[in-house]
Amino acid sequence: MAQTQIPWGDAKAVKHWSPKLHRDVNKIGYFAQKFQGKSSNNIIHERTELEKDSGDVIQFDLEARLKGELIEGDAIAEGKESILRHFSDTVTIDQARRPVSAGGRMSRQRTIHNLRESAAAQLTNFWKQTMDELAFYYLSGDRGQGHSDTFPLGWTGRANNALRPPDAAHLLFGGDAVSAATLVAADKMTRLLIERCDVRASNITKQFSESVNMQPLSVDGDDRYVMIMSPEQQFDLRTEDTANGWMDIAKALATAHGNKSPIVMGGLGMINNTILHSHRNIVTRTDAGAGGNVEMAQALFCARQAACLAFGASDGRRMSWVEEMKDYNNDPRIGAGYMFGHSKSRFNGYDFGVIRVDTAAADPNSV
């Protein structure tokens, strides 16, 4: 049966392919699948107010724990109400697009539908990779020195949302190091370091009184943090020679509550209250150490509202899809993009929901 052909540039094509592309990106995006959502119980808090309202800046709330004593028995409660505690931060959105061209010869050899399918497949992978890289860069506060086809070395942010390097309260190092310059090759990812992160997250105000303690994610009623490591850091942790080996770490996650939660699924294991994950896009550098030659990875110890991702809308659609012909109707082209902005959450000059954990992280296969 012949397919119904929608003419190039027709509004029906936009109506179909724009939401499809957005859904497909979210299906395979690392953060979109696991750690991103519209509730505050996410590492990346998604905000959509500007999909319906005009403007390019969102002020978003960062939720803090309630304080106050219990009102016992028949004691008067009126006048003793706790104030709902919210801190605030802002994020700016701007348009970002990625155009593709089918080329003259291809436009003569393929149907219009196949051209759209091909474009959608490649744009899905492009936007998935782009949004994942952006999340890691903003959470780390650093572009790093790893490869990227989209963001050049020295890139410092977009849409007036600058990368925010971590403050002293939200930065820890492997081993005895106290800075990137003091890292040595032996300062690797360890169980002890992850345990230190757990203590720091829940008790930051003890040492940094102007900061706030990080709020853990709720997974089936249990409080959980998430540590995302590089593959090299994962290797170092797996091969660490300790009394409580990797089998115990993996078993702790397998027997924990919330096994069907996206936060848990795909996890490597659990140490204390921290679910362990690994991803190749963790920010890396090769210039740590006193001699500037130690390979380093920036793991992310995350809690609620570590970052904000805000979206605007184009003609009521989150993702744009524009078709046009060039070169005297010989070259069909498609442009697809978002109106969005990323920002690491911060209050009072301190990061709100993420500790960066810098360790030596050499490739175990390097010679």
C-alpha positions in Angstrom: 0.0 0.0 0.0 1.4 3.4 -0.9 2.2 5.8 1.9 0.3 9.0 2.3 2.8 11.8 1.4 2.8 15.0 3.4 4.3 17.8 1.3 7.6 19.2 2.4 7.1 22.1 4.8 3.5 21.2 5.5 2.2 22.0 9.0 1.1 18.4 9.4 4.7 17.3 9.3 5.6 19.8 12.0 2.7 18.6 14.2 3.9 15.0 13.9 7.7 15.1 13.9 8.3 17.8 16.5 6.7 15.9 19.5 8.0 12.6 18.1 11.6 13.9 18.2 11.2 15.2 21.7 9.8 11.9 23.0 12.6 10.0 21.3 15.3 12.2 22.8 13.8 11.7 26.3 13.5 7.9 25.8 17.3 7.5 25.4 18.7 10.6 27.3 20.6 9.5 30.4 19.4 12.2 32.7 15.9 12.4 31.1 15.3 8.7 31.8 16.6 8.6 35.4 17.3 11.8 37.1 15.1 14.6 35.6 11.5 15.5 36.2 9.0 18.2 37.1 9.0 17.4 40.8 11.7 18.6 43.3 12.5 14.9 44.0 14.9 14.8 41.1 18.6 15.6 40.6 17.6 17.9 37.7 14.4 19.9 38.4 12.6 20.5 35.1 10.7 23.8 34.9 8.2 24.6 32.1 6.6 27.9 33.1 7.9 29.7 30.0 6.2 27.2 27.7 3.1 29.2 28.3 4.3 32.6 29.5 6.5 35.1 27.7 10.0 36.0 29.0 13.4 34.3 29.2 14.2 34.0 32.9 12.7 31.7 35.5 13.1 32.2 39.2 12.8 28.7 40.7 12.4 27.6 44.4 14.9 25.4 46.2 13.1 23.4 48.9 14.6 23.2 52.4 13.5 21.2 55.5 10.9 22.7 57.8 12.1 23.8 61.2 10.3 24.2 64.5 9.3 22.4 67.7 6.3 20.1 68.0 3.1 21.5 69.6 2.2 18.9 72.2 -1.3 18.1 73.6 -3.6 21.1 73.9 -0.9 23.7 73.8 -1.9 26.6 71.6 -0.6 26.1 68.0 -1.9 29.4 66.6 0.9 31.8 66.0 3.5 29.1 66.0 3.3 28.2 62.3 6.5 27.2 60.6 7.3 29.3 57.5 7.6 27.3 54.4 11.3 27.6 53.7 12.2 28.2 50.1 15.4 29.5 48.6 15.5 30.7 45.1 17.8 30.8 42.0 17.3 31.8 38.4 17.9 30.2 35.0 17.7 31.9 31.5 16.5 30.2 28.4 17.5 30.8 24.8 17.0 29.1 21.4 19.4 26.4 20.2 19.0 24.6 16.8 20.7 22.0 14.7 20.0 22.1 11.0 20.6 19.2 8.6 20.6 18.9 4.8 19.6 15.8 2.8 21.6 17.0 -0.2 20.5 17.2 -3.8 21.2 13.7 -4.9 19.6 12.1 -1.8 16.5 14.1 -2.3 16.0 12.5 -5.7 16.7 9.0 -4.5 14.6 8.9 -1.3 11.0 9.6 -0.5 10.1 12.6 1.6 9.0 10.2 4.5 12.4 8.4 4.5 14.2 11.7 4.5 12.3 12.7 7.7 12.9 9.4 9.3 16.6 9.6 8.6 16.8 13.2 9.9 14.8 12.4 13.0 17.1 9.4 13.8 20.2 11.5 13.5 18.8 14.5 15.3 17.6 12.3 18.2 21.1 11.0 18.8 22.5 14.5 18.4 20.1 16.1 20.9 20.4 13.2 23.4 24.2 13.5 23.4 24.0 17.3 23.6 21.6 17.4 26.5 23.6 14.8 28.4 26.9 16.6 27.9 25.3 19.9 29.1 24.0 18.3 32.3 27.4 17.0 33.1 29.2 20.3 32.3 26.8 22.3 34.4 26.8 19.9 37.4 30.6 19.8 37.3 31.0 23.6 36.7 33.7 22.7 34.2 33.9 21.8 30.5 36.9 19.7 31.1 39.3 18.4 28.4 37.4 15.4 27.1 36.2 15.1 23.5 33.0 16.7 22.3 31.7 17.3 18.8 29.4 20.1 20.0 31.2 22.1 22.8 34.8 23.3 22.1 37.5 23.3 24.7 37.2 26.4 26.9 33.4 26.6 26.5 32.0 28.4 29.6 28.2 28.1 29.2 25.2 29.3 27.2 22.1 31.5 27.4 23.7 33.7 30.0 24.0 30.6 32.3 27.7 30.4 33.1 29.3 27.3 34.4 29.6 27.5 38.2 32.7 25.9 39.7 32.0 24.2 43.0 32.6 26.0 46.3 34.8 24.6 49.0 31.8 23.0 50.8 30.9 21.0 47.7 34.3 19.8 46.5 36.1 16.8 47.7 39.3 15.0 46.5 40.6 11.5 46.5 43.2 10.4 49.0 45.0 13.1 51.0 44.7 15.7 48.2 43.2 19.1 48.9 43.2 20.4 45.4 43.6 19.3 41.8 47.3 20.3 42.0 48.0 18.0 44.9 46.4 14.9 43.4 48.8 12.0 42.8 48.1 8.9 40.8 47.2 6.9 43.9 44.4 9.3 44.9 41.7 7.1 43.4 38.0 6.5 43.9 37.4 4.5 47.1 34.6 3.4 49.4 35.9 5.6 52.1 35.6 8.6 49.8 32.0 7.9 49.0 31.3 7.5 52.8 32.9 10.9 53.3 30.6 12.4 50.7 27.5 11.0 52.6 28.7 12.6 55.8 29.5 15.9 54.1 26.1 16.1 52.3 24.0 15.6 55.4 26.1 17.9 57.6 27.5 20.7 55.5 26.3 23.4 57.8 28.5 22.1 60.6 31.5 23.4 58.8 29.9 25.9 56.4 27.2 27.6 58.4 26.0 29.8 55.5 25.3 26.8 53.3 22.4 24.3 53.6 22.5 20.5 54.0 21.7 18.6 50.8 18.3 17.1 50.6 18.4 13.3 49.7 16.2 11.8 47.0 13.2 9.8 48.2 13.1 6.3 46.8 10.1 4.3 48.2 10.3 6.2 51.4 14.1 5.7 51.8 16.6 8.6 51.6 19.1 8.1 48.8 22.0 10.0 47.3 23.4 9.2 43.8 27.1 9.0 42.9 27.9 9.1 39.1 31.4 8.1 38.3 33.5 7.8 35.2 34.3 4.3 33.9 37.9 4.7 35.2 36.6 5.6 38.7 34.2 2.7 38.6 37.2 0.4 37.7 39.2 1.8 40.6 36.4 1.2 43.1 35.6 -2.3 41.8 39.2 -3.4 42.1 39.8 -1.8 45.5 41.2 -4.4 47.9 39.0 -3.9 51.0 37.2 -6.1 53.5 33.8 -5.2 52.1 34.3 -6.0 48.5 32.4 -5.3 45.3 30.0 -8.2 45.8 28.7 -6.7 49.0 28.3 -3.3 47.3 26.3 -4.9 44.5 24.2 -7.0 46.9 23.3 -4.0 48.9 21.6 -2.4 45.9 19.9 -5.7 44.8 18.2 -6.1 48.2 17.3 -2.4 48.7 13.8 -0.9 48.4 12.8 0.7 45.2 14.4 -1.6 42.7 12.0 -0.5 40.0 12.8 3.2 40.5 14.6 4.8 37.6 17.1 6.1 40.1 18.0 2.5 41.1 17.6 0.7 37.8 21.0 0.4 36.0 22.8 1.1 39.2 26.1 -0.6 40.0 25.7 -1.0 43.7 25.0 0.9 46.9 27.3 2.1 49.7 25.5 3.3 52.8 22.7 5.4 51.4 24.4 6.2 48.1 23.4 4.5 44.8 26.4 4.1 42.4 26.2 4.9 38.7 28.8 5.2 35.9 28.7 7.2 32.7 31.3 8.0 30.0 30.4 11.7 29.9 31.7 12.5 33.4 34.0 15.5 33.0 37.7 14.6 32.8 41.0 16.5 32.7 44.6 15.5 32.1 46.3 18.4 33.8 46.0 17.6 37.5 48.9 17.0 39.9 52.0 19.1 40.7 53.4 18.4 37.2 50.1 18.9 35.4 50.2 15.3 34.1 47.7 13.4 36.3 44.5 12.1 34.7 41.5 13.2 36.7 37.8 12.6 36.6 35.1 14.7 38.3 32.5 12.3 39.9 29.2 13.8 40.9 27.6 13.1 44.3 24.0 14.3 43.8 20.9 15.1 45.8 17.6 16.9 45.1 17.5 19.9 42.8 21.2 19.8 42.0 20.4 21.7 38.8 17.5 23.2 36.9 16.6 22.7 33.3 14.0 25.2 32.0 12.1 25.0 28.7 10.3 27.5 26.6 8.0 26.6 23.7 7.8 27.5 20.0 4.2 27.6 18.7 3.1 25.6 21.7 5.7 22.8 21.1 8.7 22.2 23.2 10.9 21.2 20.2 10.8 23.1 16.9 10.8 21.3 13.5 11.2 23.4 10.4 11.3 22.1 6.8 12.4 24.1 3.8 13.8 23.7 0.3 17.0 25.3 -1.0 18.9 25.3 -4.3 15.8 25.7 -6.4 13.8 22.9 -4.6 16.7 20.5 -5.0 18.0 20.5 -1.4 15.5 19.6 1.4 16.6 20.8 4.8 15.4 20.4 8.4 16.1 22.5 11.5 15.2 21.2 14.9 15.9 22.7 18.3 14.9 23.6 21.8 14.3 26.8 23.7 16.0 26.0 27.0 18.5 26.8 29.7 20.6 24.8 32.2 22.0 26.0 35.5 23.5 24.4 38.6 21.4 25.3 41.6 23.0 27.7 44.1 22.0 29.5 47.2 23.9 32.1 49.2 27.0 31.5 47.1 27.0 27.7 47.7 26.0 24.8 45.5 22.7 23.3 46.6 22.5 19.7 45.6 25.8 18.3 44.3 29.3 17.6 45.6 32.0 17.3 42.9 34.5 14.5 43.7 37.8 14.8 41.9 40.1 11.8 41.9 42.9 10.4 39.8 41.4 8.2 37.1 43.9 6.7 34.7 42.8 4.5 31.8 43.7 0.9 33.0 44.4 -0.1 29.4 46.9 2.7 28.7 50.5 1.7 28.1 
